[in-house]
C-alpha cells in the first residue's frame, strides 16, 4: 500500500467535541459527529458523561471521571490536526477545569463553548459550581460562547425580554470573558423571535434571522448541532461571521428535513 504521506498529502482538518453522549442519538456527541461529517471534517471525541435519555427526558446521568476526560483529550492532541474544539455538557466543575487546562494548550484551535446548563426536556445538566468553573476557567479561553436566553441571563445577570436586553447581555458576557457571543433566540419572549440570533464580537453586532420551520418532526439537539457546525465551519477556514451564518443555515435545513425514527420520536436531518 502506498504511504499517503509520500506525495505530500495535506491532513483533513479535525474537530474535537468534549461533551456528553446521548443514548437516543439526537443530541450531544452523536449530534456533533453528524455535523462534523456534514462539513467534511474528521471528528474526535472526549466523552464527559453517559446519559440515559430520549426526547421525552433524561432518565439518568453517569459521569466520566475528570481524569479520564483529560486522558481522552491528551490522546488526540498532537496526533490529530485539531482545528476547532466544541464543548457541550461538562457536568462537573472538576471536568470543566480539567478540560480547560488541556484545551488551553491548543492555541491555534478555535474553541466554541456551548454552555449546556439545562436539557431541552428541562433536566438540569450543570450545577452552580460547574457554571462558576466555566466562568473562571473555560470562557476566558473561548473563541465563541453560544448561550440560549436562559443561559445568557445566567452568564450576564441581565433579564432578557427584548433585543436591547440581548445586546446588553452580549456586551456584558464579552466584557467579562473576552470571547465572542452568539445569543440564540430559542426560549425567547417579547420581540425576539425563536429563529432570531445575535452575534457580538466585541466590536460589531450581526443579526441572524431565518424563517422558522413550522411543526417540525424534531428540534432535539439543535443547540449541540449549531455549536458543532460552527466549529466545523471554522475548521474549514471560514471567518467567524461566515461560520455562524453557515451553521445557522445548516441547522435550519436539519430541522426542515427531520424525520421519524420511532412512533413518537424524530431526529434532525442533514
Secondary structure, 3 states (H helix, E strand, C coil): CCCCCCCCCCCCCEEEEEEEEECCCCCHHHHHHHHHHHCCCEEEEEEEEEEEEECCEEEEEEECCHHHHHHHHHHHECCECEEEEEECCCCCHHHHHHHHHHHCCCCCCEEEECCCCECCCCCECCCHHHHHHHHHHHHHHCCEECCCHHHHHHHHCCCCCCHHHHHHHHHHHHHHHCCEEEECCCCCCCCCCCCEEEEECCCCEEEEECCCCCCCCCCCCHHHHHHHHHHHHHHCCCCHHHHHHHHHHHHHHHHHCCEEEECCEEECCC
